[in-house]
Amino acid sequence: MKYPFSGRMYSAPESFLGRLFAVSNNPEIISFAGGLPDSSLLDVEGIKDASSYVMEEEGREALQYTTTTGYLPLREYIAERYNKRLGIPASADDIRIVNGSQQCLDLTAKIFLDSGDAVGIENPGYLGAIEAFSMYQPVFKCVDMDDNGVLSDVFKTLFEKEKPKFFYGIPNFQNPSGRSYSDERRKEIAEIIRETDGIFYEDDAFGELSFDNKPRMPVKKYAPENTIMSGSFSKIIAPGMRIGWIYAPKEVISQFDCAKQAADLHSNFLCQKIMHRYLTSVDLDSHIRKITAAYSKKCRLMCSLCDEHLPESIVRTDPKGGMFMLLTLPKKINSLKLFEEGLKRKVAVLPGIPFYANGGGEDTVRLNFSSSTEDEIISGMKRLKDTVASFRL
Ligand SMILES: Cc1ncc(COP(=O)(O)O)c(C=O)c1O
């Protein structure tokens, strides 16, 4: 049977995930290739208490249909946290709850992109965004990064000459590189989008996973009307609950509501209520401090083992938060070959290739440091050292 799938299904990039799942299911392999939060840091007891409370006190309401916009007290909580944490005057009206911030990527692409439209993205950029946008058959315009973020002169030329519908970026602890934009770069980006009437999609999935106490202002603060921001509870509370949000200008929110209603009517109401109960009954800041202390320690361990075990010709990024770092390889090592050779020695790294929307990445690999234990990081890095040694540089 030849099924008549739509053209968009053929524009999605080839999926690496099947291969990766096979790797993560093999307990003998130490995997730095995935991207999961550390399961031991999930607050099972806290979520259990919040769930019992919601079912006992508000069960009939929580199991009903609700509005597309999302649970108002949860939206108020998110707005208030923006006010307190970053001094941004958000209000619940500017915020909508979604099924994980991944859904914002799909719905934002749906409301902005027609086939053939230009969309900007960091190079390398988040694979999940490349996959979500690809469904709408855009033309990707990739902008390289340095250690201070996306290159602002190239970004400016892009907005002046090619007018992408929007540019997607991750200023805090980027996936896959772990890099963050400097404050100066954020201001430059904000100025460019204000001057060119451009739109910046600011994905802040990792914003709260900071290892230093340095305040990092979102681009949204400097260009509120030109920025669509998304956030998520996945990295700080529980990805399985699938609760994220969009924070955007009113005209965008109104179109977003249309698209969201058509897609799924509303996000899981029970989980929204449980999340709200949880957030208002625990000390969220101390929970986040516990997670960031653990990730920061693992990150420092992985960085020092990279420096100790790998040759100088392999250059790593220096994450100040988040869950990932990126290695740039010398010419003699191809990232796919490193992946294959690593599997033989029971360590998995993720070739950078799927993060480059227009090709490339044969010279980069992403390493995840959040999900492995410290012992696994120590053993896995030794295996990576042996793998690299086999290339005889
Ligand atoms: C940069 C980035 N954005 C968005 C997401 C999607 O997360 P969620 O849908 O769980 O909020 C991820 C997941 O890893 C991510 O890395």
The ligand as a MOL file (V3000), in Angstrom:
LIG
                    3D

  0  0  0     0  0            999 V3000
M  V30 BEGIN CTAB
M  V30 COUNTS 16 16 0 0 0
M  V30 BEGIN ATOM
M  V30 1 C 16.2650 24.2620 23.8430 0
M  V30 2 C 15.0630 23.4340 24.1020 0
M  V30 3 N 13.8530 23.9590 23.9000 0
M  V30 4 C 12.7390 23.2690 24.1300 0
M  V30 5 C 12.7930 21.9710 24.5640 0
M  V30 6 C 11.5120 21.2330 24.7600 0
M  V30 7 O 11.2810 20.9970 26.1030 0
M  V30 8 P 9.8490 20.7990 26.7180 0
M  V30 9 O 8.8830 20.5550 25.5790 0
M  V30 10 O 9.9630 19.6170 27.6000 0
M  V30 11 O 9.5190 22.0640 27.4440 0
M  V30 12 C 14.0270 21.3570 24.7830 0
M  V30 13 C 14.1190 19.9540 25.2370 0
M  V30 14 O 15.1570 19.4070 25.4360 0
M  V30 15 C 15.1960 22.1100 24.5440 0
M  V30 16 O 16.4040 21.5810 24.7210 0
M  V30 END ATOM
M  V30 BEGIN BOND
M  V30 1 1 1 2
M  V30 2 1 2 3
M  V30 3 2 2 15
M  V30 4 2 3 4
M  V30 5 1 4 5
M  V30 6 1 5 6
M  V30 7 2 5 12
M  V30 8 1 6 7
M  V30 9 1 7 8
M  V30 10 2 8 9
M  V30 11 1 8 10
M  V30 12 1 8 11
M  V30 13 1 12 13
M  V30 14 1 12 15
M  V30 15 2 13 14
M  V30 16 1 15 16
M  V30 END BOND
M  V30 END CTAB
M  END
